[in-house]
Amino acid sequence: MTIPADPLDPGGIRSFRRRLRAGETTAVAATEAYLARIAVLDRQLQTHEHVAASAALQAAKAVDEALARGVDFGPLMGVPVAVKDIIAIEGMTTTAGSDVDVSDLIGAPGGFMHSLAAAGCVVIGKTKAVQFAMSGTGAGSLGPAAHQRRHCVPFQTQNRPG
């Protein structure tokens, strides 16, 4: 299995910021790279509750277009992010890691999501959460005995996502 390169390596967000503004990379390229990593790794790691590839690519394209017009949203502009499935995101269901329907408990996207959008971040989806984000236990959406599965990638796969 070939794991696609991390678009923030080497140098992390600071280096990505410089390369983005220098025209050496794009928000679309970074988003495509993370979507490719998810496609390869998530079968084993099962860390994502929802991946919004189409919406993420649209958002990344809008970021690139804004940058081309001279608009700069700041240091996080174009950085792909995934948000824990306890936070409301427009167009994505929030489960809070529960098998119980929590739709009447979850409000509209709040200040955190508005701040990510204002910063020009590209939301690629939601990562799994343990039930109601209550420590390392909970039903989650991992299914029974998920913590007993063996994984075949070089990560700390003995840990349960969430």
Secondary structure as the mmCIF struct_conf table of DSSP 4:
data_model
#
loop_
_struct_conf.conf_type_id
_struct_conf.id
_struct_conf.beg_label_comp_id
_struct_conf.beg_label_asym_id
_struct_conf.beg_label_seq_id
_struct_conf.end_label_comp_id
_struct_conf.end_label_asym_id
_struct_conf.end_label_seq_id
HELX_LH_PP_P HELX_LH_PP_P1 THR A 2 ASP A 6
TURN_TY1_P TURN_TY1_P1 PRO A 7 GLY A 11
HELX_RH_AL_P HELX_RH_AL_P1 GLY A 12 ARG A 21
TURN_TY1_P TURN_TY1_P2 ALA A 22 GLY A 23
BEND BEND1 GLU A 24 THR A 25
HELX_RH_AL_P HELX_RH_AL_P2 ALA A 27 LEU A 45
STRN STRN1 HIS A 48 VAL A 51
HELX_RH_AL_P HELX_RH_AL_P3 ALA A 53 ALA A 68
TURN_TY1_P TURN_TY1_P3 ARG A 69 GLY A 70
TURN_TY1_P TURN_TY1_P4 PRO A 75 GLY A 78
STRN STRN2 PRO A 80 LYS A 84
TURN_TY1_P TURN_TY1_P5 ASP A 85 ILE A 86
BEND BEND2 ILE A 87 ILE A 87
STRN STRN3 ILE A 89 ILE A 89
TURN_TY1_P TURN_TY1_P6 GLU A 90 GLY A 91
STRN STRN4 MET A 92 MET A 92
TURN_TY1_P TURN_TY1_P7 ALA A 96 GLY A 97
BEND BEND3 ASP A 99 VAL A 100
TURN_TY1_P TURN_TY1_P8 SER A 103 LEU A 105
BEND BEND4 ALA A 108 ALA A 108
HELX_RH_AL_P HELX_RH_AL_P4 GLY A 111 ALA A 118
TURN_TY1_P TURN_TY1_P9 ALA A 119 GLY A 120
STRN STRN5 VAL A 122 THR A 127
HELX_RH_3T_P HELX_RH_3T_P1 GLN A 131 ALA A 133
TURN_TY1_P TURN_TY1_P10 SER A 135 GLY A 136
BEND BEND5 GLY A 138 GLY A 138
TURN_TY1_P TURN_TY1_P11 GLY A 140 LEU A 142
TURN_TY1_P TURN_TY1_P12 PRO A 144 ALA A 145
HELX_RH_3T_P HELX_RH_3T_P2 ALA A 146 GLN A 148
BEND BEND6 VAL A 153 PHE A 155
TURN_TY1_P TURN_TY1_P13 THR A 157 GLN A 158
BEND BEND7 ASN A 159 ASN A 159
HELX_LH_PP_P HELX_LH_PP_P2 ARG A 160 PRO A 161
#
